[in-house]
Amino acid sequence: MTAGTERVVIIGSGPAGWAAAIYASRANLHPLVIEGAVIEENRVKGTLPLGQLALTTEVENYPGFAAGRVNEYLDSAIDKERRKYMPPHSGHGIAGPELMELMRQQAVNFGTRVVTDDVVEVDFRRHPFRLKTLGGQQIESLSVIVATGARANYLGLPSEDQFKNRGVSACAVCDGALPRFRNKPLVVVGGGDTAMEESTYLSKFASRVYVIHRRDKFRASPIMADRTLANPKIQVKWNSRIDEVLGTENEGVTGVRIRNTTDESQTEELPATGYFAAIGHTPNTDFLGGQLELTPKGYIKWTTPARTFTSVEGVFAAGDVADDYYRQAVTAAGTGCMAALDAERWLAAKGFH
């Protein structure tokens, strides 16, 4: 180990990244987190620092944040220079950006160093590993934890972007139980297994769920499709695409306009307080340059059961970049903890102290 070589670098700043940083810091590994760059390209892709939760409003399912005097807690917990840019807390539970700021602050409190930049290139073929950032930094590290997450896919409509976090969502399990969606009509876009799962889950809360699908047959597995079609609260709009998400500044989403794919002149407006994109996620792995083994869906492959090991010894993966199944903040944080412990034990076994 030479001067200037890091023990562990964590790439990514969602729940997995900060949990890994907290555990690595407390293990005296002095981690460096590369949290992502604040640039327009990342805003458009949804990959700004602090991860997908920073794009979410209320978070009711992360343990430990029941309703309470949140503003006072935030004022006392978060660095004043960052706190002054955060709006006052409102609503139930904790807001996504608030939770992420608390995680970041906790990691910093234990000594985590943070670089606000993107990793654009890695070299895992040599050791210590080399990382290159968008700003031109060259970083060497004995171990790396990749926690870059996965971004939700949207149709790309301006109206989708306009109403994100005001009725537009890509996670039914995260948001479906919120008050604005209860006993109200909702819309799910997609025709695969994800859309079937999301619509079935939302039917527990919604008065009606409209599934919008471009074709006359689902791509989903037959058992998932049959379950959806048998649900009396779900209505499928076949051969249809979203033309526009409708809403107002005060109310957020109020409905959608759909257009028939076989007869473009036919349109229909459906009332809805929620619009759920269920057309998949894209793991943020482009910068890896094919140097880690991926699953058929493009996620980093964990090569050992119950471990965060990847195909390169000394490189670990945590959170949604390696998880296409659960995709929850609490599971991401859990694997962030695991990755830090795996990295610590690997470094010790190799004699790096």
LOGU-751354 format. One record per residue: x, y, z of N, C-alpha, C in turn. Coordinates in steps of 0.2 Angstrom, whole numbers, padded with zeros to 4 digits, always signed. Layout:
<sites>
XYZXYZXYZ/...
</sites>
This chain:
<sites>
+0004-0006+0000+0000+0000+0000+0004+0006+0000/+0004+0011-0005+0008+0017-0006+0004+0023-0003/+0008+0028-0002+0004+0034+0001-0001+0037-0004/-0006+0038-0002-0012+0041-0006-0016+0036-0009/-0015+0029-0008-0019+0024-0009-0025+0023-0004/-0031+0023-0006-0037+0022-0002-0037+0015+0000/-0040+0014+0006-0042+0007+0008-0048+0005+0005/-0053+0009+0005-0060+0008+0002-0063+0014-0001/-0065+0013-0007-0069+0019-0011-0076+0016-0012/-0081+0020-0010-0088+0019-0011-0090+0023-0017/-0093+0020-0022-0095+0024-0028-0103+0024-0027/-0106+0029-0026-0113+0030-0026-0115+0033-0019/-0121+0036-0019-0123+0040-0013-0130+0039-0011/-0133+0033-0012-0140+0031-0010-0139+0028-0003/-0145+0024-0001-0144+0021+0006-0139+0016+0006/-0137+0012+0001-0132+0007+0001-0125+0011+0002/-0124+0016-0002-0118+0019-0001-0116+0022+0006/-0121+0026+0008-0120+0029+0015-0120+0024+0021/-0124+0018+0020-0123+0013+0025-0116+0010+0025/-0114+0009+0019-0107+0006+0018-0102+0011+0021/-0103+0017+0020-0098+0022+0023-0098+0022+0030/-0104+0022+0033-0105+0022+0041-0101+0016+0044/-0102+0010+0041-0099+0004+0044-0091+0004+0042/-0089+0007+0036-0082+0007+0035-0079+0012+0039/-0082+0018+0040-0079+0023+0044-0078+0020+0052/-0083+0017+0054-0083+0015+0061-0077+0009+0062/-0076+0006+0056-0070+0001+0056-0063+0004+0055/-0063+0010+0055-0057+0014+0054-0054+0013+0047/-0058+0012+0042-0056+0011+0035-0055+0018+0031/-0057+0023+0035-0057+0030+0032-0059+0030+0024/-0066+0028+0023-0068+0027+0017-0069+0034+0013/-0068+0034+0006-0070+0039+0002-0076+0038-0002/-0081+0042-0002-0087+0041-0005-0087+0046-0011/-0088+0043-0017-0089+0047-0023-0096+0048-0025/-0099+0053-0023-0106+0053-0023-0110+0055-0029/-0106+0057-0034-0110+0059-0040-0109+0066-0042/-0110+0068-0048-0109+0075-0050-0116+0079-0050/-0116+0085-0049-0122+0089-0049-0121+0092-0056/-0124+0089-0061-0124+0091-0068-0131+0090-0071/-0132+0093-0077-0139+0093-0080-0140+0086-0082/-0135+0082-0085-0136+0076-0088-0138+0071-0082/-0136+0072-0076-0138+0067-0070-0145+0069-0068/-0146+0076-0068-0153+0078-0067-0158+0074-0071/-0157+0075-0078-0162+0072-0083-0162+0064-0082/-0157+0061-0080-0157+0053-0080-0159+0051-0073/-0159+0056-0068-0161+0054-0061-0156+0051-0057/-0150+0053-0059-0144+0050-0055-0140+0056-0051/-0143+0061-0049-0140+0066-0045-0138+0063-0038/-0133+0066-0034-0131+0063-0028-0137+0062-0023/-0136+0057-0019-0141+0055-0014-0146+0050-0016/-0146+0048-0023-0150+0042-0025-0157+0044-0026/-0161+0038-0028-0168+0039-0030-0172+0042-0024/-0170+0040-0018-0174+0043-0012-0174+0051-0012/-0169+0054-0015-0169+0061-0015-0174+0064-0020/-0177+0059-0024-0182+0061-0029-0189+0059-0026/-0190+0057-0020-0196+0055-0017-0198+0060-0012/-0205+0060-0011-0207+0065-0006-0208+0061+0001/-0213+0059+0003-0214+0055+0010-0212+0048+0009/-0208+0046+0015-0206+0039+0016-0209+0037+0022/-0213+0032+0022-0217+0030+0028-0214+0023+0030/-0210+0019+0025-0209+0012+0027-0201+0011+0029/-0198+0017+0030-0191+0016+0033-0191+0016+0040/-0189+0010+0043-0190+0010+0051-0186+0015+0055/-0190+0018+0060-0187+0022+0064-0189+0030+0063/-0193+0031+0058-0195+0038+0057-0203+0038+0057/-0205+0037+0063-0212+0039+0064-0214+0046+0064/-0220+0048+0064-0222+0055+0064-0219+0058+0071/-0217+0064+0071-0214+0068+0077-0212+0074+0075/-0207+0077+0079-0205+0084+0079-0199+0084+0074/-0200+0083+0068-0195+0081+0063-0190+0088+0062/-0193+0093+0061-0190+0099+0060-0184+0101+0065/-0186+0100+0071-0181+0101+0077-0176+0096+0076/-0177+0090+0074-0172+0085+0074-0167+0086+0068/-0170+0088+0062-0166+0090+0056-0162+0096+0058/-0164+0101+0061-0160+0107+0063-0154+0105+0067/-0155+0100+0072-0150+0099+0076-0145+0094+0073/-0147+0090+0068-0143+0084+0066-0139+0086+0060/-0141+0090+0055-0138+0091+0049-0134+0098+0049/-0128+0097+0046-0124+0103+0045-0128+0109+0043/-0127+0115+0046-0131+0121+0045-0130+0123+0038/-0124+0122+0035-0123+0124+0028-0127+0120+0023/-0129+0114+0024-0133+0110+0020-0141+0111+0022/-0142+0112+0028-0149+0112+0031-0152+0118+0028/-0148+0124+0027-0152+0130+0025-0155+0130+0018/-0153+0125+0014-0155+0124+0008-0161+0119+0007/-0163+0116+0013-0168+0111+0013-0175+0115+0015/-0180+0113+0012-0187+0116+0014-0189+0113+0021/-0193+0117+0025-0195+0114+0031-0199+0108+0030/-0198+0103+0035-0202+0097+0034-0209+0098+0035/-0213+0094+0030-0220+0094+0031-0223+0087+0029/-0228+0085+0032-0231+0079+0030-0229+0074+0035/-0231+0067+0034-0230+0062+0039-0223+0059+0038/-0221+0055+0043-0215+0051+0042-0209+0056+0041/-0205+0054+0036-0199+0058+0034-0199+0059+0027/-0196+0064+0024-0196+0065+0017-0189+0061+0014/-0190+0059+0008-0184+0056+0005-0177+0060+0005/-0177+0066+0003-0171+0070+0004-0169+0071+0011/-0173+0072+0015-0172+0072+0022-0168+0066+0025/-0171+0060+0023-0168+0054+0026-0161+0053+0023/-0160+0055+0016-0153+0055+0013-0148+0059+0016/-0151+0065+0018-0146+0070+0021-0144+0068+0028/-0149+0065+0031-0147+0062+0038-0142+0056+0037/-0143+0052+0032-0138+0046+0031-0131+0049+0029/-0131+0054+0025-0125+0057+0023-0121+0060+0029/-0125+0064+0033-0122+0067+0039-0119+0062+0044/-0123+0057+0045-0120+0052+0049-0114+0049+0047/-0113+0048+0040-0107+0045+0038-0101+0050+0039/-0103+0057+0037-0098+0062+0038-0095+0062+0045/-0100+0062+0050-0099+0062+0057-0093+0057+0059/-0093+0052+0056-0089+0046+0058-0082+0047+0054/-0081+0052+0050-0075+0053+0046-0075+0052+0039/-0081+0050+0036-0081+0048+0029-0079+0055+0025/-0075+0054+0020-0074+0060+0015-0078+0059+0009/-0080+0065+0006-0085+0065+0001-0082+0069-0005/-0082+0066-0011-0081+0069-0017-0087+0070-0021/-0089+0076-0023-0095+0077-0027-0093+0077-0035/-0092+0071-0038-0090+0069-0044-0093+0063-0047/-0092+0061-0053-0094+0055-0056-0088+0051-0058/-0088+0044-0056-0083+0040-0059-0085+0038-0066/-0080+0039-0071-0082+0038-0078-0078+0032-0081/-0073+0030-0077-0069+0025-0079-0066+0021-0074/-0065+0014-0074-0062+0010-0069-0057+0006-0072/-0052+0004-0068-0047-0001-0070-0047-0007-0065/-0051-0012-0065-0051-0017-0061-0046-0023-0063/-0042-0022-0068-0038-0027-0070-0031-0027-0067/-0030-0022-0063-0024-0021-0059-0026-0019-0052/-0021-0020-0048-0022-0019-0040-0016-0015-0038/-0017-0010-0034-0023-0007-0032-0027-0005-0038/-0034-0004-0037-0038-0003-0043-0038+0005-0044/-0039+0007-0050-0039+0014-0052-0046+0016-0054/-0047+0022-0052-0054+0025-0054-0052+0032-0057/-0056+0034-0062-0055+0041-0065-0062+0044-0065/-0062+0051-0062-0068+0054-0062-0069+0059-0068/-0075+0062-0068-0077+0066-0073-0072+0073-0073/-0071+0075-0066-0067+0081-0065-0059+0079-0067/-0057+0073-0068-0050+0072-0070-0046+0069-0064/-0049+0068-0059-0045+0064-0053-0044+0057-0055/-0038+0055-0053-0036+0048-0053-0035+0046-0046/-0039+0040-0044-0039+0038-0037-0037+0031-0037/-0033+0029-0033-0031+0022-0032-0034+0019-0025/-0037+0013-0025-0040+0010-0019-0038+0003-0019/-0038+0000-0013-0037-0007-0012-0043-0011-0013/-0049-0008-0011-0055-0011-0012-0060-0006-0015/-0065-0008-0018-0071-0004-0020-0077-0007-0019/-0082-0002-0017-0089-0004-0016-0093+0000-0021/-0096-0004-0026-0100-0001-0031-0108-0001-0028/-0110+0005-0027-0117+0006-0025-0121+0012-0029/-0120+0011-0035-0123+0016-0040-0130+0016-0041/-0134+0011-0039-0141+0010-0039-0143+0009-0046/-0150+0010-0047-0153+0009-0054-0158+0014-0054/-0159+0017-0060-0164+0022-0061-0170+0019-0065/-0176+0022-0063-0182+0020-0066-0183+0022-0073/-0186+0018-0077-0187+0020-0084-0194+0023-0084/-0194+0029-0088-0200+0032-0089-0201+0033-0097/-0207+0035-0099-0208+0036-0106-0205+0042-0109/-0203+0047-0105-0199+0053-0107-0204+0058-0109/-0210+0058-0107-0215+0064-0108-0213+0069-0103/-0214+0076-0106-0213+0082-0102-0217+0082-0096/-0224+0079-0097-0229+0079-0091-0227+0074-0086/-0223+0069-0088-0221+0064-0082-0216+0068-0078/-0211+0071-0081-0206+0075-0077-0209+0080-0073/-0214+0084-0076-0218+0089-0072-0221+0087-0066/-0224+0081-0066-0227+0079-0060-0224+0073-0056/-0217+0072-0057-0214+0068-0052-0214+0070-0045/-0216+0065-0041-0217+0066-0034-0223+0070-0032/-0227+0071-0037-0234+0074-0036-0239+0070-0039/-0238+0063-0039-0243+0059-0042-0239+0054-0047/-0234+0056-0050-0230+0051-0054-0224+0048-0050/-0224+0041-0050-0220+0037-0047-0218+0031-0051/-0212+0028-0049-0210+0022-0052-0209+0016-0047/-0213+0017-0041-0212+0012-0036-0219+0011-0032/-0223+0006-0033-0229+0005-0030-0228+0004-0023/-0223-0001-0021-0222-0003-0014-0220+0003-0010/-0216+0008-0013-0213+0014-0009-0219+0018-0008/-0223+0020-0013-0228+0025-0013-0236+0023-0012/-0237+0017-0014-0244+0015-0015-0249+0017-0009/-0246+0016-0003-0250+0017+0003-0251+0024+0005/-0248+0029+0002-0248+0036+0004-0256+0038+0003/-0257+0043+0007-0264+0046+0007-0267+0048+0000/-0263+0051-0004-0266+0054-0010-0268+0048-0015/-0266+0042-0014-0267+0036-0018-0273+0032-0015/-0275+0033-0009-0279+0028-0006-0287+0029-0008/-0290+0024-0010-0297+0024-0012-0298+0029-0018/-0293+0030-0023-0293+0034-0028-0291+0030-0035/-0293+0032-0040-0291+0028-0046-0284+0030-0048/-0280+0024-0050-0273+0025-0052-0272+0022-0059/-0266+0024-0061-0264+0021-0068-0257+0018-0067/-0257+0012-0071-0250+0009-0071-0249+0008-0079/-0242+0009-0080-0240+0009-0087-0236+0003-0088/-0237-0002-0093-0233-0007-0094-0236-0014-0095/-0233-0019-0097-0236-0025-0099-0232-0031-0097/-0227-0030-0093-0222-0035-0091-0224-0037-0084/-0220-0042-0081-0221-0044-0074-0221-0038-0069/-0217-0033-0070-0217-0028-0065-0223-0024-0065/-0226-0023-0071-0233-0020-0071-0238-0024-0068/-0238-0031-0069-0243-0035-0066-0242-0034-0058/-0236-0035-0056-0235-0034-0048-0237-0028-0045/-0235-0022-0049-0237-0016-0047-0245-0015-0046/-0248-0017-0052-0255-0016-0052-0259-0020-0047/-0257-0026-0046-0260-0030-0041-0259-0027-0034/-0253-0025-0032-0251-0022-0026-0255-0016-0025/-0256-0011-0030-0260-0005-0029-0267-0006-0028/-0270-0012-0031-0277-0013-0030-0279-0014-0023/-0274-0015-0018-0276-0015-0011-0278-0009-0009/-0276-0003-0012-0277+0003-0009-0281+0007-0014/-0281+0006-0020-0285+0011-0025-0292+0009-0026/-0296+0013-0028-0303+0012-0030-0303+0008-0036/-0299+0010-0041-0298+0006-0047-0291+0007-0050/-0288+0002-0053-0282+0003-0056-0283+0001-0064/-0280+0006-0068-0280+0006-0075-0273+0004-0077/-0273-0002-0081-0266-0004-0084-0266-0002-0091/-0262+0002-0093-0261+0005-0100-0256+0001-0103/-0258-0003-0109-0253-0007-0112-0253-0006-0120/-0248-0005-0123-0248-0004-0130-0250-0009-0135/-0250-0015-0133-0252-0021-0137-0259-0024-0134/-0261-0030-0138-0267-0033-0136-0265-0039-0132/-0259-0040-0129-0257-0046-0125-0251-0044-0121/-0252-0046-0115-0246-0044-0110-0240-0048-0112/-0234-0045-0110-0228-0048-0111-0226-0052-0104/-0230-0051-0099-0229-0054-0093-0230-0062-0093/-0227-0065-0088-0228-0073-0088-0236-0074-0087/-0238-0080-0090-0245-0081-0090-0248-0081-0083/-0245-0084-0078-0248-0084-0071-0249-0077-0068/-0244-0072-0070-0244-0065-0067-0250-0062-0071/-0250-0063-0078-0255-0060-0082-0262-0062-0080/-0263-0068-0078-0270-0071-0076-0272-0068-0070/-0267-0067-0065-0269-0064-0059-0271-0057-0059/-0268-0054-0064-0270-0047-0065-0277-0046-0068/-0278-0050-0073-0284-0050-0077-0290-0053-0073/-0289-0057-0068-0294-0059-0063-0296-0054-0058/-0292-0049-0057-0293-0044-0051-0299-0040-0053/-0304-0040-0050-0310-0035-0051-0309-0028-0051/-0303-0026-0047-0302-0019-0047-0297-0016-0052/-0295-0021-0057-0290-0019-0062-0294-0019-0069/-0293-0014-0072-0296-0013-0079-0290-0012-0084/-0289-0016-0089-0284-0015-0094-0286-0011-0100/-0282-0007-0102-0284-0003-0108-0279-0005-0113/-0281-0010-0117-0277-0013-0122-0275-0008-0128/-0270-0009-0132-0268-0006-0138-0269+0002-0136/-0266+0004-0131-0266+0011-0129-0259+0013-0126/-0258+0020-0127-0252+0023-0125-0253+0029-0121/-0249+0031-0117-0250+0037-0113-0248+0043-0118/-0253+0048-0119-0252+0054-0123-0250+0059-0118/-0253+0060-0112-0251+0065-0108-0253+0064-0101/-0249+0065-0096-0251+0065-0089-0254+0072-0087/-0260+0071-0085-0264+0078-0084-0264+0079-0076/-0264+0086-0075-0264+0088-0068-0264+0096-0067/-0263+0098-0061-0263+0105-0060-0257+0106-0055/-0255+0113-0054-0250+0114-0050-0252+0113-0042/-0258+0114-0041-0260+0113-0034-0262+0106-0032/-0265+0102-0037-0267+0095-0036-0262+0090-0037/-0257+0092-0042-0253+0086-0045-0257+0083-0050/-0256+0076-0050-0259+0072-0056-0266+0071-0054/-0270+0073-0060-0278+0072-0059-0280+0067-0064/-0276+0065-0069-0278+0060-0074-0273+0059-0079/-0275+0055-0084-0270+0054-0090-0275+0054-0096/-0272+0056-0102-0275+0055-0108-0271+0050-0112/-0275+0045-0114-0272+0039-0118-0274+0039-0125/-0270+0037-0130-0272+0037-0137-0271+0029-0139/-0276+0028-0143-0276+0021-0146-0271+0020-0151/-0267+0014-0151-0261+0013-0155-0263+0010-0162/-0270+0008-0162-0272+0005-0169-0276+0010-0173/-0279+0015-0169-0282+0021-0172-0280+0027-0168/-0275+0031-0171-0272+0036-0168-0277+0042-0167/-0283+0042-0170-0288+0047-0169-0292+0047-0163/-0291+0041-0160-0295+0039-0154-0291+0041-0147/-0294+0045-0143-0291+0047-0137-0296+0046-0131/-0294+0045-0125-0298+0045-0119-0295+0047-0113/-0299+0051-0109-0296+0054-0103-0298+0049-0097/-0294+0047-0093-0295+0043-0087-0294+0047-0081/-0298+0048-0076-0297+0051-0069-0292+0047-0065/-0287+0050-0062-0282+0046-0058-0278+0051-0054/-0277+0049-0048-0272+0054-0044-0265+0051-0044/-0264+0045-0047-0257+0043-0047-0256+0039-0054/-0250+0040-0056-0247+0037-0062-0241+0033-0060/-0241+0027-0061-0235+0023-0060-0232+0020-0066/-0226+0022-0067-0222+0019-0073-0219+0012-0071/-0221+0007-0074-0219+0000-0073-0215-0003-0079/-0211+0001-0082-0207-0002-0088-0200-0003-0086/-0198-0005-0080-0192-0007-0079-0187-0002-0076/-0181-0004-0074-0176+0000-0071-0169-0001-0075/-0165+0004-0076-0158+0003-0079-0153+0004-0074/-0149-0002-0072-0144-0001-0067-0138+0003-0070/-0135+0007-0065-0130+0012-0067-0123+0009-0067/-0122+0005-0073-0116+0001-0073-0112+0003-0079/-0114+0008-0083-0110+0009-0089-0103+0011-0088/-0101+0014-0083-0094+0016-0081-0090+0011-0080/-0092+0005-0079-0088-0001-0077-0085-0004-0083/-0087-0002-0089-0084-0005-0095-0083-0012-0096/-0088-0016-0094-0088-0023-0094-0084-0027-0090/-0081-0024-0085-0076-0027-0081-0078-0031-0075/-0085-0030-0074-0088-0035-0069-0093-0039-0072/-0094-0045-0070-0099-0049-0073-0106-0047-0071/-0111-0047-0076-0117-0044-0075-0122-0050-0076/-0128-0049-0073-0134-0054-0074-0137-0052-0081/-0141-0057-0083-0144-0056-0090-0148-0049-0090/-0150-0046-0085-0154-0040-0085-0149-0034-0084/-0143-0035-0083-0138-0030-0083-0136-0028-0076/-0138-0031-0071-0136-0029-0064-0130-0033-0062/-0126-0030-0058-0120-0033-0056-0122-0040-0052/-0118-0045-0054-0119-0052-0052-0115-0053-0045/-0119-0055-0040-0116-0057-0034-0114-0064-0035/-0107-0066-0034-0105-0072-0036-0105-0077-0031/-0106-0075-0024-0106-0080-0019-0112-0079-0015/-0116-0084-0013-0122-0083-0009-0121-0080-0003/-0126-0075-0001-0126-0071+0005-0120-0067+0006/-0116-0065+0001-0110-0061+0001-0111-0056-0005/-0108-0050-0004-0108-0045-0009-0102-0045-0014/-0099-0051-0014-0093-0052-0019-0096-0051-0026/-0091-0049-0030-0092-0048-0037-0087-0053-0041/-0087-0052-0047-0082-0057-0051-0075-0055-0051/-0074-0049-0048-0067-0046-0046-0066-0046-0039/-0061-0050-0037-0059-0050-0030-0057-0043-0027/-0060-0041-0022-0059-0035-0019-0064-0029-0021/-0068-0031-0026-0074-0026-0028-0080-0029-0026/-0084-0025-0022-0090-0027-0019-0096-0023-0022/-0102-0026-0022-0108-0022-0025-0114-0022-0019/-0117-0016-0019-0122-0016-0014-0128-0012-0017/-0134-0013-0014-0140-0009-0016-0143-0012-0023/-0147-0007-0026-0151-0008-0032-0146-0010-0038/-0140-0008-0038-0136-0010-0044-0135-0017-0045/-0136-0021-0039-0135-0028-0039-0142-0032-0037/-0147-0028-0036-0154-0031-0034-0159-0028-0038/-0162-0033-0042-0168-0031-0047-0174-0034-0044/-0174-0036-0038-0180-0039-0035-0183-0035-0030/-0180-0033-0024-0183-0030-0019-0183-0022-0020/-0177-0019-0022-0177-0012-0024-0180-0008-0018/-0178-0009-0012-0181-0005-0007-0175-0001-0003/-0176+0005+0000-0171+0008+0004-0168+0004+0009/-0172+0001+0013-0170-0003+0019-0166-0009+0016/-0168-0013+0011-0163-0018+0009-0157-0016+0006/-0157-0010+0002-0151-0007+0000-0146-0005+0005/-0149-0002+0011-0145+0000+0016-0142-0007+0020/-0146-0012+0020-0143-0018+0023-0137-0021+0019/-0138-0021+0012-0132-0024+0008-0126-0019+0008/-0128-0013+0010-0122-0008+0011-0118-0010+0017/-0121-0011+0022-0118-0014+0028-0114-0020+0026/-0117-0025+0023-0114-0031+0021-0108-0030+0017/-0108-0025+0012-0102-0024+0008-0097-0021+0012/-0098-0017+0017-0093-0014+0021-0089-0019+0025/-0093-0024+0028-0091-0029+0032-0087-0034+0028/-0089-0035+0022-0085-0040+0017-0079-0037+0015/-0079-0030+0014-0073-0027+0012-0068-0026+0018/-0070-0025+0024-0066-0025+0030-0062-0032+0031/-0066-0037+0030-0064-0044+0031-0059-0046+0026/-0060-0044+0020-0056-0045+0014-0049-0042+0015/-0049-0035+0017-0043-0032+0018-0039-0035+0023/-0042-0037+0029-0039-0040+0034-0035-0046+0032/-0039-0050+0028-0036-0057+0026-0030-0056+0021/-0030-0050+0018-0025-0049+0013-0019-0046+0017/-0020-0044+0023-0015-0041+0027-0014-0033+0026/-0020-0030+0023-0020-0023+0023-0023-0020+0029/-0019-0016+0033-0022-0013+0039-0021-0006+0039/
</sites>
